[in-house]
Amino acid sequence: MKALVTGATGFIGSHLVEALVQRGSQVRCLVRNKRHLGWVKDCPVEFVTGNCQEKDSLKQAVKDVEHVFHLAGVTTAVKEKTYFEVNALGTENLVQACIENNPRLKKLIYVSSQAAAGPCRGGGKKKESDPCEPVSPYGKSKLMGEQLALSHSHELPLLIMRPCSVYGPRDKSFYALFKSLSKGVKPCLSDHDQHVSMCHVQDLVRAILLAAETQTENGGIFFLSDGQDYLMEEIGDIFAQAMEISALRLRLPKQVLYGMAFFAECISRVSGKPSIMSRGKVEEMIRKNWLCDITKARTLLGFEPRIFLAQGAKLTLAWYKKENWL
Ligand SMILES: NC(=O)c1ccc[n+]([C@@H]2O[C@H](COP(=O)([O-])OP(=O)(O)OC[C@H]3O[C@@H](n4cnc5c(N)ncnc54)[C@H](OP(=O)(O)O)[C@@H]3O)[C@@H](O)[C@H]2O)c1
């Protein structure tokens, strides 16, 4: 397989690049700056400079590859418009670059997000056929990216993956929870608990590779998770168990979360650095049901999750310790 990976320097992209290299694929990575290659700096791959916000810069990157794995995106941003510029318009730029420069492309796989679909109303698990109701600027931008890509699905083979919350080595989002637990504090929402789907990065990478190899209907959308139903509080407990510590539950009313988010946004604007906390993030955090149904991925891609949270937490913790993050 000859593949282009965008977002290769990031958390999920770097794991995908390593998996592709391990399988003997020829890998090209789209990077914004060759001096910042992050986790893939020592990988035997080709690096091509480009930015999803500049369509012309993508021409060389997309030429002559069989598969394009599009993971470039922003999950945190200082300004709301950045989500739309990168996740939505950046995706359309890449799709157009593929149409114009690579007529023999076998498949473009766009890694969208469960956030594009939004939370599940009521009980049960959200299905791909359910209406999309994103609640954050991030989720809205990922949905717009899907819609822009799908508007070209008659011109190129396309598949969309919607992973839920992803964790594992190199992840900085759940790292915040590990860090808080290491200080003996388990933060929770005060008025209710949340049902969430989770996915270990290695399972997600396997699903992405299955999606590349499997014949699927053009424009197909797939949710991805480990198939379990976790309570947010339980996640803290499972992480704490992996760490062999006990932590004190700190119940946070949503007004406090909004206050913290507002404060974090002010700091972010002054420093110019995005924060993992924002009002959009709180909008996601306060929804009760973030479960997604992976029956379609199981049936049509043959995807079976292998790493569940208790084991995944231990693997992730071991990596944080090895890298002195904890
Ligand atoms: N992490 C999750 O829980 C999760 C869940 C569902 C979906 N996703 C999606 O999965 C994808 C990867 O997420 P991640 O957690 O691995 O993110 P990440 O670690 O923040 O990595 C983002 C990657 O995108 C690149 N990028 C950002 N803006 C770009 C631009 N304008 N042009 C080209 N490259 C650009 C970054 O490159 P630089 O090194 O140059 O910054 C980086 O390689 C994202 O699209 C995200 O929406 C993530």
The ligand as a Tripos MOL2 file, in Angstrom:
@<TRIPOS>MOLECULE
LIG
   48    52     1     0     0
SMALL
NO_CHARGES

@<TRIPOS>ATOM
      1 N1         -8.0620   12.3750   20.1000 N.am      1 LIG1
      2 C1         -9.3230   12.0090   20.0820 C.2       1 LIG1
      3 O1         -9.8870   11.6030   21.1220 O.2       1 LIG1
      4 C2        -10.1210   12.0560   18.8000 C.ar      1 LIG1
      5 C3        -11.4060   11.5030   18.8060 C.ar      1 LIG1
      6 C4        -12.1500   11.5300   17.6250 C.ar      1 LIG1
      7 C5        -11.6070   12.0840   16.4790 C.ar      1 LIG1
      8 N2        -10.3650   12.6350   16.4980 N.ar      1 LIG1
      9 C6         -9.8340   13.2300   15.2390 C.3       1 LIG1
     10 O2         -8.6660   12.5210   14.8950 O.3       1 LIG1
     11 C7         -7.7460   13.3870   14.2640 C.3       1 LIG1
     12 C8         -6.4010   13.3050   14.9710 C.3       1 LIG1
     13 O3         -6.5960   13.6970   16.3220 O.3       1 LIG1
     14 P1         -5.3800   13.7280   17.3580 P.3       1 LIG1
     15 O4         -5.9470   13.5890   18.6970 O.co2     1 LIG1
     16 O5         -4.2980   12.8180   16.8860 O.co2     1 LIG1
     17 O6         -4.9180   15.2500   17.1780 O.3       1 LIG1
     18 P2         -3.4930   15.9220   17.4250 P.3       1 LIG1
     19 O7         -2.6000   15.0830   18.2490 O.co2     1 LIG1
     20 O8         -3.7740   17.3180   17.8870 O.co2     1 LIG1
     21 O9         -2.8690   16.0080   15.9520 O.3       1 LIG1
     22 C9         -3.3910   16.8760   15.0010 C.3       1 LIG1
     23 C10        -2.5540   16.7650   13.7440 C.3       1 LIG1
     24 O10        -3.1140   17.6140   12.7410 O.3       1 LIG1
     25 C11        -2.0660   18.4040   12.1890 C.3       1 LIG1
     26 N3         -2.6270   19.6630   11.7040 N.ar      1 LIG1
     27 C12        -3.3070   20.6040   12.3990 C.ar      1 LIG1
     28 N4         -3.6420   21.6130   11.5980 N.ar      1 LIG1
     29 C13        -3.1700   21.3290   10.3570 C.ar      1 LIG1
     30 C14        -3.2080   21.9740    9.1060 C.ar      1 LIG1
     31 N5         -3.7910   23.1620    8.9540 N.pl3     1 LIG1
     32 N6         -2.6270   21.3700    8.0410 N.ar      1 LIG1
     33 C15        -2.0170   20.1700    8.1810 C.ar      1 LIG1
     34 N7         -1.9300   19.5100    9.3460 N.ar      1 LIG1
     35 C16        -2.5130   20.0830   10.4140 C.ar      1 LIG1
     36 C17        -1.0810   18.5930   13.3170 C.3       1 LIG1
     37 O11         0.1620   18.9290   12.7600 O.3       1 LIG1
     38 P3          1.2610   19.8250   13.5140 P.3       1 LIG1
     39 O12         2.2520   18.8540   14.1010 O.co2     1 LIG1
     40 O13         1.8620   20.6500   12.4450 O.co2     1 LIG1
     41 O14         0.5600   20.6430   14.5570 O.co2     1 LIG1
     42 C18        -1.1050   17.1950   13.9250 C.3       1 LIG1
     43 O15        -0.2820   16.3330   13.1880 O.3       1 LIG1
     44 C19        -8.3700   14.7910   14.3030 C.3       1 LIG1
     45 O16        -8.9040   15.0850   13.0470 O.3       1 LIG1
     46 C20        -9.4530   14.6810   15.3570 C.3       1 LIG1
     47 O17       -10.5340   15.5390   15.0630 O.3       1 LIG1
     48 C21        -9.6070   12.6320   17.6300 C.ar      1 LIG1
@<TRIPOS>BOND
     1     1     2 1
     2     2     3 2
     3     2     4 1
     4     4     5 ar
     5     4    48 ar
     6     5     6 ar
     7     6     7 ar
     8     7     8 ar
     9     8     9 1
    10     8    48 ar
    11     9    10 1
    12     9    46 1
    13    10    11 1
    14    11    12 1
    15    11    44 1
    16    12    13 1
    17    13    14 1
    18    14    15 2
    19    14    16 1
    20    14    17 1
    21    17    18 1
    22    18    19 2
    23    18    20 1
    24    18    21 1
    25    21    22 1
    26    22    23 1
    27    23    24 1
    28    23    42 1
    29    24    25 1
    30    25    26 1
    31    25    36 1
    32    26    27 ar
    33    26    35 ar
    34    27    28 ar
    35    28    29 ar
    36    29    30 ar
    37    29    35 ar
    38    30    31 1
    39    30    32 ar
    40    32    33 ar
    41    33    34 ar
    42    34    35 ar
    43    36    37 1
    44    36    42 1
    45    37    38 1
    46    38    39 2
    47    38    40 1
    48    38    41 1
    49    42    43 1
    50    44    45 1
    51    44    46 1
    52    46    47 1
@<TRIPOS>SUBSTRUCTURE
     1 LIG1         1 GROUP 0 **** ****
